[in-house]
Amino acid sequence: MTSPWSEGQVASVAPDAGSLAAARKLSTAWSQTGAAGDALWGLCQGSGANPYRAVVDLSGPAYHCSCPSRKFPCKHALGLLLMWSAGRVPDVSAPPAFAEEWLSRRAARATAPPAAAAPATTTVGAKSAERRAERVTAGLDELDLWLTDQIRGGLGAADISASAFDAIAARMVDAQAPGAASALRRLPIVVATRTDWPDRLLREYARLHLLVVAHRRLGELPEPLQASVRAHVGYPISTDSVRGQPGVRDRWMVLGVQTTEEKRLFTRKVWLLGRDRGRRAILLDFAHGSANFATAVPPPGSLVDATLHFYPGAAPLRAQFGDVHESPEPFTTVAPSGVDTALDHFAAAIGADPWVRSWPALLTEVTPAFDDGNWVVVDAEGRALPLSGEDPVLWRLLGMSGGHPVTVFGEWNSESLVPVSVFDRGDVYPLGAGTPSSAAAVRRR
């Protein structure tokens, strides 16, 4: 039987502080709870006649509940984990039928042999790729003409409504350039939320024009930069081709995990830092309908001896897990990393790939502060970097620091640091869930 998680480990997988608080209120609503192997289950009585059926597979971890919540894990799965953490879930010999059915389906998917690949047809594949390249090129030429019209007429006379940006973005989708479409759909937010929107809009137009020109001269670029251009335009890349890239083995520290949802598409982002090589990595996973991701990741604060395979590019960051060589274990220290180091890493990344928008940044011994309406972190030498993000996250960071130096991990986007996690005295606190009083940290056992 897996050892019970600490309360901090439960807090680290909560989608938000509200779900964790709601889970704590369910302690008297449970019946028929049990644990066997890596599985937990229980019935939680809600407002309806039938109790909700919650199951947790700790090997993932993965969660299942019969409630209609769109949060993942829901408050019932979190409540079950809290009960287990407190030693209130008994060990039994076998799960009941409702739990066994879901666990069996998961086991079947995990052991199913991969589907046989269709016979390769080189000629057909080459023609399909050629047709796509032609459509992308035509679409990007149209985008460049649109950009030229915006500049020639001046921003004062241009249509900068959301519908105008949606129209050209839709054309990029039709041209099979979804990366360019995503960049265009971010522009209405720039116009609506920033007082310096003309300057920002011109920067984004220049970035898009540079992408069009780079695509036209794709064959003249070094191979890593070609891969970056194709990625930013939105060309697909298969999982098998990524796994074919040389692996990078290290002891990877899980610095943060965040799950977001938009129109029932769930995106999980996991930040890793190699303890021995110092390399940064991001794992991206997607799931539609619910946050039931196909791959499992350890919670923040874990150290994983594993091999990663990076997506090709001039500044490779996104990766996939390959072989995991040892079971995850907690870590309690990180190497010193200051403001200069974080900015140097970002400068190197954007120098290699000018379309990079943000880069992971680890800052040790910095003090969060709210100064004259502005959020900053200040190092021991008095140098400050601005912070940005949702107010609850920033206030939580300030509260956790207590006005003292801590280690902050986040993403630097050339203007501000968006915090993800805070480290203090060997403890790891994800800022997206939990509070200073409830998010007890992941500790070395």
Secondary structure as UniProt FT lines:
FT   HELIX           7..12
FT   HELIX           17..24
FT   TURN            25..28
FT   STRAND          30..36
FT   TURN            37..38
FT   STRAND          39..44
FT   STRAND          52..57
FT   TURN            58..61
FT   STRAND          62..65
FT   HELIX           75..85
FT   TURN            86..87
FT   HELIX           97..111
FT   HELIX           122..153
FT   TURN            155..157
FT   HELIX           162..174
FT   TURN            175..176
FT   HELIX           178..185
FT   HELIX           187..193
FT   TURN            195..196
FT   HELIX           197..216
FT   HELIX           218..220
FT   HELIX           223..233
FT   HELIX           239..243
FT   STRAND          247..262
FT   TURN            263..264
FT   STRAND          265..274
FT   TURN            275..277
FT   STRAND          280..288
FT   TURN            300..301
FT   STRAND          302..310
FT   STRAND          318..324
FT   STRAND          329..330
FT   HELIX           339..352
FT   TURN            354..355
FT   STRAND          359..371
FT   TURN            372..373
FT   STRAND          374..378
FT   TURN            380..381
FT   STRAND          384..387
FT   HELIX           391..401
FT   TURN            402..403
FT   STRAND          406..412
FT   STRAND          417..424
FT   TURN            425..426
FT   STRAND          427..430
FT   TURN            431..432
FT   TURN            436..438
//
